[in-house]
Amino acid sequence: MKTYRFYVPVLLVLIFSSGRMVAQTAVQTDASVDIMPTLSLTEDQSLKFGQVIPGSSDGEVTLSTGNARTATGDIVLYGSTNQNAVYTVAGIPGDTYAISLPATDVTVSLGEVNLVISSFKALVSSVGAEAVTGTLDATTGRDNFTVGAVLELPAGTGSGHYSGTFSVSVAYN
């Protein structure tokens, strides 16, 4: 009976113990990511209002998005060296994008003399009209747009080459 005394308590401990036997399993899970092309913007051509002769009164030179140049006042449009700024956008085929043009006046300068450029507009190829959004080609992932604006030309502005810069950006919609 001595042998049972030892086994009975051990057996009771095993039966009433709080520990459980746990079966463990594991699974391998795949992870992936598709890196898509970033949206890029390339300037193909800069904005040029061309050659103008200021008048005796203040006026404006407008360069339309279709590269048509007009003037107010007695400004003379000289030569035909004007050109729209032209941009190429590239990214995910078929996606849409937004264009950000200068919302405030931009200046072109010669020394300390500043001229103001304003009223920027874009003609988007995929839209076929002036717009601030476009759609990238479904095959090539590209689109183009041209930019026009208005140059304010005060009376008696001195001759010379006035220049400056402005920012244009694009972002996925």
C-alpha positions as CSV (number, residue, x, y, z in Angstrom):
1,M,0.0,0.0,0.0
2,K,3.0,2.2,0.3
3,T,3.3,2.4,-3.4
4,Y,-0.2,3.7,-3.8
5,R,0.4,6.5,-1.4
6,F,3.0,8.0,-3.7
7,Y,1.1,7.5,-6.9
8,V,-2.3,8.8,-5.7
9,P,-1.1,12.3,-4.8
10,V,0.9,12.6,-8.1
11,L,-2.1,11.4,-10.0
12,L,-4.3,13.9,-8.3
13,V,-1.9,16.8,-9.0
14,L,-1.8,15.8,-12.7
15,I,-5.5,15.6,-13.0
16,F,-6.3,18.9,-11.2
17,S,-3.3,21.0,-12.4
18,S,-4.1,24.2,-14.1
19,G,-1.5,23.8,-16.8
20,R,-2.7,22.9,-20.3
21,M,-1.0,21.3,-23.1
22,V,-1.0,23.7,-26.1
23,A,-0.3,22.7,-29.7
24,Q,1.4,25.5,-31.6
25,T,1.1,26.2,-35.3
26,A,2.7,28.7,-37.6
27,V,2.1,29.8,-41.1
28,Q,4.3,31.8,-43.5
29,T,2.6,34.8,-45.1
30,D,3.7,36.6,-48.2
31,A,4.1,40.3,-48.2
32,S,4.5,42.5,-51.3
33,V,4.3,46.0,-52.6
34,D,4.0,47.5,-56.1
35,I,6.0,50.6,-56.5
36,M,4.3,52.9,-59.0
37,P,6.0,55.6,-61.0
38,T,6.2,59.0,-59.4
39,L,4.6,61.9,-61.3
40,S,7.2,63.9,-63.1
41,L,7.0,67.3,-64.8
42,T,9.5,68.4,-67.5
43,E,9.7,71.9,-68.9
44,D,10.0,71.5,-72.7
45,Q,9.9,75.2,-73.5
46,S,10.0,78.4,-71.4
47,L,7.5,81.3,-71.5
48,K,8.4,84.2,-73.8
49,F,6.3,87.3,-74.4
50,G,8.6,88.1,-77.4
51,Q,9.7,91.5,-78.5
52,V,7.4,94.5,-77.6
53,I,7.7,98.3,-77.8
54,P,6.1,100.0,-74.8
55,G,3.6,102.7,-75.5
56,S,3.0,106.2,-74.1
57,S,0.4,104.7,-71.7
58,D,0.3,101.6,-69.5
59,G,-0.8,98.5,-71.2
60,E,-0.8,94.7,-71.2
61,V,0.6,92.0,-73.4
62,T,-1.5,88.8,-73.3
63,L,0.0,85.5,-74.5
64,S,-2.9,83.0,-74.8
65,T,-2.5,79.3,-74.1
66,G,-2.6,78.9,-77.9
67,N,0.4,81.2,-78.4
68,A,-1.6,84.1,-79.7
69,R,-0.3,87.5,-78.6
70,T,-2.4,90.6,-78.1
71,A,-1.7,94.0,-76.6
72,T,-3.7,96.8,-75.0
73,G,-3.0,100.5,-75.2
74,D,-0.5,101.6,-77.8
75,I,2.0,98.8,-77.2
76,V,3.6,97.5,-80.4
77,L,4.0,93.8,-80.8
78,Y,7.3,93.4,-82.7
79,G,8.6,90.2,-84.3
80,S,7.3,86.7,-83.6
81,T,9.6,85.4,-80.9
82,N,6.8,84.7,-78.4
83,Q,6.2,81.2,-77.1
84,N,4.1,79.4,-74.5
85,A,5.7,77.5,-71.7
86,V,5.3,73.8,-72.6
87,Y,5.4,71.0,-70.1
88,T,5.3,67.2,-70.3
89,V,3.7,65.2,-67.4
90,A,4.5,61.5,-67.0
91,G,3.2,59.0,-64.5
92,I,0.7,56.1,-64.0
93,P,-1.2,55.5,-67.3
94,G,-4.8,56.6,-67.1
95,D,-4.5,58.5,-63.8
96,T,-5.6,62.1,-63.4
97,Y,-3.4,65.0,-62.1
98,A,-3.8,68.6,-61.0
99,I,-1.8,71.5,-62.2
100,S,-0.7,74.3,-59.8
101,L,0.1,77.6,-61.5
102,P,1.3,80.8,-59.8
103,A,-1.7,82.2,-57.8
104,T,0.1,85.5,-57.2
105,D,1.9,87.9,-59.4
106,V,5.4,87.0,-60.7
107,T,8.0,89.5,-61.7
108,V,10.6,89.7,-64.5
109,S,13.4,92.1,-63.8
110,L,16.2,94.1,-65.4
111,G,18.3,95.6,-62.7
112,E,16.0,97.2,-60.2
113,V,13.1,97.5,-62.7
114,N,10.3,94.9,-62.3
115,L,7.5,94.0,-64.6
116,V,4.5,91.9,-63.4
117,I,3.2,88.7,-65.0
118,S,-0.2,87.5,-63.8
119,S,-3.3,85.5,-64.9
120,F,-1.5,82.3,-65.7
121,K,-3.6,79.7,-67.6
122,A,-2.9,76.2,-68.9
123,L,-4.2,74.5,-72.0
124,V,-4.2,70.7,-71.3
125,S,-3.8,68.3,-74.2
126,S,-5.9,65.5,-72.7
127,V,-8.8,67.9,-72.0
128,G,-8.5,70.0,-75.2
129,A,-9.2,73.2,-73.4
130,E,-8.0,75.4,-70.6
131,A,-8.0,73.5,-67.4
132,V,-6.1,72.8,-64.1
133,T,-6.5,69.0,-64.3
134,G,-5.6,66.4,-66.9
135,T,-5.5,62.7,-67.6
136,L,-2.4,60.7,-68.4
137,D,-2.6,58.7,-71.6
138,A,-3.8,55.2,-70.9
139,T,-0.9,53.6,-72.8
140,T,2.1,56.0,-72.5
141,G,1.3,57.6,-69.1
142,R,2.0,61.0,-70.6
143,D,0.2,64.3,-71.2
144,N,1.2,67.9,-72.2
145,F,0.1,71.3,-71.4
146,T,1.0,74.9,-72.4
147,V,0.9,78.0,-70.2
148,G,0.1,81.5,-71.1
149,A,-0.2,84.7,-69.0
150,V,-0.5,88.5,-69.0
151,L,2.5,90.9,-68.8
152,E,1.8,94.3,-67.4
153,L,3.9,96.9,-69.4
154,P,4.1,100.4,-67.9
155,A,4.4,103.4,-70.2
156,G,8.0,104.2,-71.1
157,T,9.5,101.0,-69.8
158,G,13.3,101.0,-70.6
159,S,14.6,98.7,-73.3
160,G,16.5,95.5,-72.4
161,H,16.0,91.8,-71.6
162,Y,13.8,91.3,-68.5
163,S,13.8,87.8,-67.0
164,G,12.6,85.9,-64.0
165,T,11.3,82.5,-62.9
166,F,8.0,81.0,-61.7
167,S,6.9,77.6,-60.4
168,V,4.6,75.1,-61.9
169,S,3.8,71.8,-60.2
170,V,1.6,68.8,-60.7
171,A,0.2,66.2,-58.3
172,Y,-1.9,63.0,-58.6
173,N,-5.6,63.6,-58.0
